[in-house]
Amino acid sequence: MIDWIAFLIVFAASLIGACVVVALYALGTRLLAVAGRALFVEPAEFTDAITVISPEEAARALKKANKAQRKSPLTDGQKRTALAGAYPCFVLCGCAVLYGLYLIIPYFHN
């Protein structure tokens, strides 16, 4: 016999939890970008990569990120506030993930 109410509760909780984690991460990333700390990751060369970014494309992307950082209309105080808001978003995102693991892991040893 399947307890459908319990199934729906778990489904809703997992859906809401996933939305919270994604929203916090997206908000944190957006606040980092607003603060002038645009995320730029150097491209890595993988032998089995489908597409590889050339050094010229990487240089253009870095130049574009630096230009966007200089063109920001925000004051230094606003940038610091955005940066101060980004870190708690990432911390809360990590806490939500760890709490989800805490809820799942104790049931594996039974």
HUGIGI-V912197 format. One record per run of one state. SS is the DSSP state (H for helix, E for strand, - for the rest). FROM is the first residue (numbers start at 1). TO is the last residue. If there is no record, write none. Layout:
BEGIN
((SS/FROM/TO) (SS/FROM/TO))
END
This chain:
BEGIN
((-/1/3) (H/4/34) (-/35/54) (H/55/70) (-/71/75) (H/76/108) (-/109/110))
END
